């Protein structure tokens, strides 16, 4: 009986409101954050990291909130299935390209992070490994950027790898089985990525390494 009355009153409320979307109405409010109060030690990027949306509506919201810059991983490991571009996962490649297109359409500058090795090309068999063939690495980067160029999705800036000097378990850039130090591996990665980028985007602006800690294991770049 109690459940029947609850359902009845809910139905009556909806009828009287004459608006079934009443629960979805937008509420504008202000949030104040007091950074002087520390209640716990945690991750510095409390408001989110690398969560770049790919739809026009979300990009419009970000644009209206004043966002003017998007940094996005290329994540070659997600679509480069072999050295032959004809075998690549075009759905995943288009998904990443669309993020750059949406950002550009909303007047945002874009940075592409050239990163993550397909496991079949990696010294350690993982996506954080050093490429085991630099000719193949240059080829897949060039082919990828050639496609992005055809879609008008080339970025404004390029960053070579994501946090290559990370010392925490080498989670982003691991030189295992490569026979190289991090500096040696990153020098070569930078050189061959630079060659590939400039072969397609002669005016491309290239940076890196970008690390979250000043005492990064990657301390300099030989090739510029």
Residue pairs with C-beta under 8 A, 6 or more apart in sequence:
14 20
14 22
50 71
50 72
50 73
52 70
52 71
52 72
52 99
52 103
53 59
53 62
53 99
53 102
54 95
54 98
54 99
54 102
55 102
56 102
56 105
56 106
59 102
59 103
59 105
59 106
59 108
60 106
62 106
62 108
63 106
63 107
63 108
67 108
68 107
68 108
68 109
69 108
69 109
69 110
69 111
70 99
70 100
70 103
70 108
70 109
70 110
70 111
71 110
71 111
71 113
71 159
72 96
72 99
72 100
72 103
72 110
72 111
72 112
72 113
72 155
73 96
73 113
73 115
73 116
73 162
74 96
74 112
74 113
74 114
74 115
74 116
74 144
75 96
75 115
75 116
76 114
76 115
76 116
76 117
76 118
76 140
76 141
76 144
77 116
77 117
77 118
77 119
77 127
78 89
78 92
78 96
78 116
79 88
79 89
79 90
79 91
79 92
79 93
79 96
80 88
80 118
80 121
80 140
80 144
81 87
81 88
81 89
81 118
81 120
82 88
82 120
83 136
83 139
83 140
85 140
85 143
85 147
93 144
93 147
97 147
97 148
97 151
97 153
98 153
100 110
100 112
100 148
100 153
100 154
100 155
101 151
101 152
101 153
103 109
103 110
104 110
104 152
104 153
109 156
109 157
110 155
110 156
110 157
111 155
111 156
111 157
111 158
111 159
112 154
112 155
112 157
112 158
112 159
113 158
113 159
113 160
113 161
113 162
114 141
114 158
114 159
114 160
114 161
114 193
114 197
115 160
115 161
115 162
116 127
116 128
116 162
117 126
117 127
117 128
117 129
117 130
117 131
117 137
118 127
118 140
119 125
119 126
119 127
119 129
121 131
121 132
121 133
121 136
121 137
121 140
122 128
122 129
122 130
122 131
122 132
123 129
123 130
123 131
123 132
123 175
123 176
123 177
123 178
124 130
124 174
124 176
124 177
124 178
126 174
128 170
128 171
128 172
128 173
128 174
129 174
129 175
129 176
129 177
129 178
130 173
130 174
130 175
130 178
130 180
130 185
130 188
130 189
131 137
131 189
131 192
132 178
134 188
134 192
137 189
137 192
137 193
137 196
138 192
138 193
138 195
138 196
138 199
139 196
141 192
141 193
141 196
141 197
142 196
142 199
142 200
145 154
145 196
145 197
145 200
145 201
146 200
148 154
149 200
149 201
154 200
154 201
154 204
155 204
156 205
157 204
157 205
157 206
157 207
158 193
158 197
158 201
158 204
158 205
158 206
158 207
158 208
159 206
159 207
159 208
159 210
160 186
160 189
160 190
160 193
160 194
160 206
160 207
160 208
160 209
161 172
161 173
161 186
161 189
161 193
161 208
161 209
162 172
162 210
163 172
163 173
163 209
163 210
163 211
163 212
164 172
164 173
164 182
164 186
164 189
164 208
164 209
164 211
164 216
164 218
165 173
165 182
165 186
165 209
165 211
165 213
165 216
165 217
165 218
165 219
166 172
166 173
166 211
166 212
166 213
166 216
166 217
167 213
167 215
167 216
167 217
170 176
173 182
173 185
173 186
173 218
175 181
175 182
175 185
178 185
180 188
182 217
182 218
183 217
183 218
183 219
183 220
183 222
186 209
186 218
186 221
187 221
187 222
187 223
188 223
190 208
190 209
190 221
190 223
191 223
193 206
194 206
194 223
197 204
197 206
198 204
208 221
209 216
209 218
209 221
211 218
